[in-house]
Amino acid sequence: MAHTEKRPLELLIAAPRGFCAGVDRAIRIVELAIEKYGAPVYVRHEIVHNKFVVENLRAKGAVFVETLDHVPDGVPVVFSAHGVPKAVPHKAEQRGLSYLDATCPLVSKVHRQAERLVAAGRHILFVGHAGHPEVIGTFGQVPEGAMTLVETEADAESVTVPAPENLAFLTQTTLSVDDTAAVLGILKRRFPTILAPGADDICYATSNRQGAVKAIAEQVELVLVIGAPNSSNSLRLVEVAKRGGARAVLIQRAAEIDFAWFDGVEKVGISAGASAPEILVREVVERLGTEFAISEREVETVEESVVFKLPRGLEAA
């Protein structure tokens, strides 16, 4: 019966993809805290933006809450990888809560830069997405009014500041490399003396994952990005793929795949945001294998070897 033969489908799998060192470290902190202190361990905000990861940790004894008010006295609390405003650890200390900070070290670096720039009397233009926990956390490092959010190129053209000669910029770590370059280009044109602490603060993992998607988007008709709808870096991967000329869809799990997307498609790219585990990539490949005769190859654009140390006191837990 010839009609049961599966149609061939070529998969190009982006590398690097999936977990970054900051996410790896944050998840490990929760797991080790549960081992050391016993369940429950409370986590303020999703530790990373991925439902599968959150559910797994919940099964091990993590309890996720949005504010410290939901944390009972006498239990440890972990702050998510996205970072928190200064008021949060202060409040934890006032209540005598022991806390572990799983903030990504690259986000913490931006926090310290913000403090130093404000201490030096500079106003900061912060390039990022309103409402994202990383942005809320960074704004919460400095006095109110010390920083102005710039989201778009239009914002960059229109933003007004009290002392244009005394400015600096910082950026969210999970932005689009290309969009950020455009925004910063405008800010540098309008404010020639604006101070750049680094070129920008987009993290290695964000730019590496975008570079890998860029490399495959030109060669395929469709790109599947595995990640959560509230994951900034995953949403940026979808944009990068579309800009590269491919159709692109964000999915959380293999079950969301609609085989109608593959009509007339011969090559598919697959990537995963920095908070999506590799097991979800394999799940997607397996689901595609039920319908198509798949051949897969990994397209690696750069090798990652970054590892972040665990907080003191947990290493030997």
N, C-alpha and C positions, 0 to 999 in steps of 0.2 A: 504493500500500500504506500505508494510514493508520496501521497499527500501528508503523511505523518512526519516526513523529513523536516527537521528544524532548519529554519533560515539562519545563515551565518551572521554573526554580529561581532564586530571587533571592539574590544574594550581597551581604552587607553587610561591607565590609572596613574593619577598625578602623584608625584613624590617630590618634596615632602607633602604630607596630608595628615589630618587627624591631630591627635594630642600633641601639644607643645610642652616644653619643660615646666612652664608655670602651672598648667592644668594638671600635669602629672604630679607635681609637688603638692598642689592643693588637695587632690583626691587622697594622696598618701597621708597627708596631715590628718584628714578626717578618719581614715582607717586606723592609723596609729593611735590617735586620741581615743578611739573606741577600745582598742586593745589595752591601752594604758589605764584608762579611767573606768572602763565598762560603759555599757549603754545606759541611758541615752546620752549622746553628745549632741548639743544643740548647734545648729549652723545658721548664721544670720544671712539670709538670702540664699538662692541656689548656689552651691559651691562653685559650679561652672554651669553655663547655660546649655545643659543637655539632660533631657528627661530620663533617658536610659541610665545615665550615670547617677542622677539624683535618686531614682527608684532603687538602684542597686545599693547605694549607701543607706537609704531608708531601711531596706531589708536587713542591713547589718546593725542598725540601731541609731542612725542619725535622724535628728528631728529638725526640719527646715522651717524657719520662721522669718518674717519680714522685719521685725523689730526686736530690740532687746526686752521690751515689755512682755514678750511672750516666753522669755527664758526664765524658768524658776530659779530661786536662790540655790547656790551650792552646787550647780552643775557647770561643767566646762562649756565654753561657747567658742566656735570657730568663725572667723570672719572670711568671707568669700574671696576668691582669687581677684575679683574686680576692685577690691579696696574699699575702705569705708571713710567717711568724714571723721575728723579728729574727735568730734563729740561722742562718737560711739565707744572707743576704748576708755575715754574719760568716764562715761556713764557706767561702763562695766566695772571700772576701778572703784567708783563710788559705791557700787552695790557689792563690792567684794567678790565679783565673779572672776574665776580664772579664765583667761582667754588665750587662744592661739590664733595668730594672724596668718592666714593663708594667702594674703595679697601677693600677687605675682611680683617678684623683685623688680621687674621692668616698670611696673606701675608705681611701685614704691619710689623708684628713682625719679619718676615724674613728680611725685608728691614732694620729694626733697628739693627738686629744682624750683617748684612753685614757691616753697617757703623761702628759699635763698633769694629768688628774684624779688619777692615782695619785701623782704628784709632790706634789700638793696635799693628799695624805693621805686621799683618798676611796676607798671601796670601790665598785666598779662592778657594777651588775646589767646584764648584757648580754642583750638580747632577740634570740634567733636560733635556728638549727637546728643541733643537735649534729652534728659531723662534717663540716659544710660547709667547704670550703677557706677561705672568707672568715672564718668564725668561728675556725678554727684559726689563721689569720694574725693576727687581731686579738688573740686571747688570747696569741699569741706576742710581742706588743709590750710586755707588762708582766710583772712577777714573778709566779710561780705563786701562786695564792691571792688575787691582787689583784682578781679578777673572778669573778663567779658567773653561770652561764648560766641564763636563764629562757626556757623554750620555749613554755609554754602558760599559759592563764588559771589553771589549777590550780596550776602552779608559782608563779605570781605570788602566789596566795593563801597558799602554804605556805612560800615561801623564808624562811630565817632568816639574819640577818646579825649580825656581832659588834657593830657600832655603827650602829644604825638612823638616828641623827641625822646621820651622816656619809656619805651615799650619793649616787651619781649613776647615771644610766642611759645606755646607748648601745644602738643597734640595728643589726642587719645591714641592708645597703642594699636587699635584694631581697625584703623580707617583704610580707605582705598588709597594706595600709593599714588595713583595718577590724579585722583580728585584733590588730594592733599597738596600735591605739587602745584596744581592750578591755583588753589586758594592761597598758598604761601607766596606764589608769584605775584598775586595781586597785592597782598599785604606788604611785600618788599618794595613793590613799585610805589605804593601810597605812602609807606613809612620807611624811607631808605635807611634809617638808623635803627630799625627794629632789631633787637638782639635775638640771635638764634642759639640757644644753649647747646643743641646738637643740630644736625641737619633737620631732623624731626624726630619724634619719639615713636614712630611706627615700629613695632617690635620685629625682630628677625623672623619670627614665625609667621606673622601676618604677611610680610613682604615675600617670604619664601613661598608660602602657599599661593599667593596671588601670581607670582612668577611661574609656578608650575602649571596653574590653570591657564594662564596666558599661552604657555607653550603648547598645550593640547587643544585649546579652543579653536585654533586655526585649522586643525586637522580633522575635526569631528563635526557632525551636524547637531549633536545634542550633548549637553553636559549635565550630569546629575551631581548636585552638591548635597552631601549628607550633613545636616546640622539643624539647629533649632531656629524657629522664626524670631526669637529674641536674641539670637547670637549675632552680634555686630560683624565679627570677622567672617561668618558663614554667608551673611547677606552680601558682603563685599565680594565674595568669591563668585556669587551668581552674577553680579554686575560686571565683573572682570570677564567672565565667560561670554556674556552677551556682547560686550564691547569687542571681544575677539571674533565675533561673527557667528557664534553658535546659539542655538536655543538653549536655555538653561532653566533648570527647575530645582528648587530647594525641597528636599524630602527629609523627614525625620527617621523613617524606617522603610524597609523594603516593601512593606504592605501598602505603602502609598503609591507605589509604581502603577502607572496606567499604561498598559501595553499599546494603547492607541498612539502614545507619544512616539512610538518607534516605526510608524508607517513610513516607508521610504528611507529609513535611517540605516546606514551600514556601519557607521563608526560612532561610538559613544565614549565620552570622557567621564571619569568618575573622580571626585575629590571629596574631602571631608573637612569641616571646620575644625578649629583647634581644640574644641571641647567634645568632639565626636570620637568614640573609641573605634579601633580597627575592626572589632567584631561586627559593627554595623556595616562596614564596607563589604566584608565577606558575605554578610546576609544579603546585601543588594546583588552582588555577583551571583550568588546561588539562585536567587529568585529569577534573574535574567536567564540563567542556565536552564530553568524549567521550560522556557519558551523558545530560546534560541540556541544555536550551536555556537557557543562563545569561544573566542580566543582572546586572551588578555596579555597585555604587556605593560610594564611599569615605565613611565617616562620620568626619569629623575633629573631635576634641573640643578639641585644643590644638595650636599650632604649635611645633615644637622647633627651636632654632637653636644648641644648645650644641655647641661644638667644643673639644677639649682639645689643648693644645700637645704636641708630641713631645719626648722627652728631648733634652737638649743633645747635639750631636755627631751626631744622626741627621737633623736637619732638612734639611741639604744633602747628604745621602748620595747 
